């Protein structure tokens, strides 16, 4: 096995040696933005909190791990820019503000953490954490923690004025479903590597 196949992200292991590698990287970043936007559309509002249930964070973590730290970060910055520009990429909501104001609303802390979470998850994947299930799960959990801590902190400081209220509204309802999603998502990356090595 070559050194290139044993280090780096899944994307880099596939495109680095190809001639149009920059175009393929750009296409992969665009695809990651579209995947994140699509995942955000699968949502369920909850009556006791302004924070809706969504699959967006899982898309952030998976695409970050697949693209690697820099491209994962770039994809999520572009996702936020697209939403701030008014494109319909954020979770649809009758109560949350549209466009750039979404980043200042109750879910702003979660959204702003997307690029950082993608970078960290991609950084860990580049160091081989996505090759085995347990380390892949650990990388996902680190990325999820970044999103949740940022989101809850934003809620507490800007909206609720209380950490306990922010935890009740922005953490407690989501942690179990998010852990289940992480457990499922973490299984994908090692399987992709196994297919690649065949």
C-alpha positions in Angstrom: 0.0 0.0 0.0 1.3 3.4 -0.9 1.9 6.1 1.7 -0.7 8.2 -0.1 -3.3 5.6 0.4 -2.6 5.2 4.1 -2.6 8.9 5.1 -4.8 11.9 4.3 -8.5 12.1 3.6 -10.6 9.8 1.5 -10.9 12.5 -1.1 -7.1 13.1 -1.3 -6.4 9.4 -1.6 -8.6 9.3 -4.7 -7.8 12.5 -6.5 -4.3 13.6 -5.6 -2.7 11.6 -8.5 -5.3 12.6 -11.1 -4.6 15.3 -13.6 -7.7 17.5 -13.0 -7.3 17.2 -9.2 -8.1 20.9 -8.6 -11.4 20.6 -10.5 -12.2 17.4 -8.6 -11.6 19.1 -5.3 -13.8 22.0 -6.3 -16.5 19.6 -7.3 -16.2 17.7 -4.0 -16.5 21.0 -2.0 -19.6 21.9 -4.0 -21.1 18.5 -3.4 -20.4 18.9 0.3 -22.2 22.2 0.4 -25.2 20.6 -1.4 -25.2 17.6 0.9 -25.2 19.9 4.0 -28.0 21.9 2.4 -30.0 18.8 1.6 -29.5 17.4 5.1 -30.7 20.6 6.7 -34.1 20.2 4.9 -34.8 17.1 6.9 -36.0 18.8 10.0 -38.5 18.5 12.9 -39.4 21.6 14.9 -39.8 21.0 18.7 -42.5 22.9 20.6 -40.4 23.8 23.6 -37.3 25.2 21.9 -36.4 27.4 18.9 -33.7 24.9 17.9 -35.1 22.3 15.4 -34.0 18.7 15.0 -32.0 18.4 11.8 -29.5 16.2 10.0 -27.2 19.1 9.2 -24.5 18.4 11.8 -24.1 14.8 10.6 -23.6 16.0 7.0 -21.0 18.5 8.3 -19.0 15.8 10.2 -19.2 13.2 7.4 -18.2 15.6 4.6 -15.5 17.2 6.8 -14.0 13.7 7.4 -14.2 12.8 3.7 -12.8 16.0 2.4 -10.1 16.6 5.0 -9.6 19.7 7.2 -9.0 22.5 4.7 -11.6 21.5 2.2 -14.1 20.5 4.8 -13.7 23.9 6.4 -14.0 25.6 3.0 -17.2 23.7 2.2 -18.9 24.8 5.4 -17.8 28.5 5.0 -19.3 28.4 1.6 -22.5 26.8 3.0 -22.8 29.6 5.5 -22.1 32.2 2.9 -24.8 30.7 0.6 -27.3 30.8 3.5 -26.3 34.4 4.5 -26.8 35.4 0.8 -30.4 34.2 1.0 -30.2 30.9 -0.7 -32.5 28.2 0.7 -29.8 26.1 2.3 -30.6 26.6 6.0 -33.2 24.5 7.8 -36.7 25.8 6.7 -38.4 27.5 9.5 -41.4 29.8 10.1 -39.9 31.2 13.3 -36.2 31.4 12.7 -34.9 34.5 10.8 -33.9 34.1 7.1 -30.6 34.8 5.4 -27.7 36.4 7.3 -30.0 37.0 10.3 -30.1 33.2 10.9 -26.5 33.4 12.0 -27.6 35.9 14.7 -30.7 33.8 15.7 -31.0 31.0 18.3 -29.3 28.5 16.0 -26.4 30.8 15.1 -24.0 29.3 17.5 -24.5 25.8 16.0 -24.1 27.1 12.4 -21.0 29.2 13.1 -19.4 26.1 14.6 -19.8 24.1 11.3 -16.5 25.1 9.7 -14.6 24.4 12.9 -16.2 21.1 13.4 -15.6 20.1 9.8 -11.9 21.2 10.1 -11.3 19.2 13.3 -13.1 16.1 12.1 -11.2 16.3 8.8 -7.9 16.9 10.7 -8.5 13.7 12.7 -9.5 11.8 9.6 -6.3 12.8 7.9 -4.4 11.1 10.7 -6.2 7.8 10.2 -9.1 8.2 12.7 -11.6 7.3 10.0 -10.1 3.9 9.2 -11.6 2.1 12.2 -15.0 2.3 13.7 -14.1 3.3 17.3 -11.7 6.1 16.2 -14.1 7.2 13.5 -16.8 7.5 16.2 -14.4 9.4 18.4 -13.7 11.9 15.6 -17.5 12.3 15.0 -18.1 12.9 18.7 -15.3 15.5 18.9 -16.9 17.4 16.0 -20.4 17.1 17.5 -19.1 18.4 20.8 -17.8 21.5 19.1 -21.2 22.2 17.5 -23.2 21.5 20.6 -20.9 23.6 22.9 -20.9 26.5 20.5 -24.7 26.3 20.1 -25.5 26.0 23.8 -23.0 28.8 24.7 -24.6 31.1 22.1 -28.1 30.3 23.5 -27.0 31.0 27.0 -25.2 34.2 26.4 -27.5 35.8 23.8 -31.0 34.3 24.4 -31.7 32.5 27.6 -29.3 34.2 30.0 -29.0 30.9 31.8 -26.8 27.9 31.1 -29.3 25.5 32.5 -32.1 26.9 30.3 -29.8 26.7 27.3 -28.9 23.1 28.1 -32.6 22.2 28.4 -33.4 23.8 25.1 -30.3 23.3 23.0 -28.6 20.1 24.3 -30.9 17.7 26.3 -33.4 17.1 23.5 -30.8 16.4 20.9 -27.9 14.5 22.6 -29.4 11.0 22.4 -30.6 11.3 18.7 -27.2 12.9 17.8 -25.3 10.1 19.5 -27.3 7.6 17.5 -26.6 9.5 14.3 -22.9 9.7 15.1 -22.8 5.9 15.8 -24.4 5.3 12.4 -22.3 7.9 10.5 -19.1 6.6 12.0 -19.6 3.2 10.3 -19.6 4.7 6.9 -16.0 6.0 6.7 -14.2 2.7 7.6 -16.4 0.9 5.0 -15.4 3.4 2.3 -11.8 2.8 3.1 -12.3 -1.0 2.9 -13.9 -0.7 -0.5 -11.1 1.6 -1.6 -8.4 -1.0 -0.6 -10.1 -3.8 -2.5 
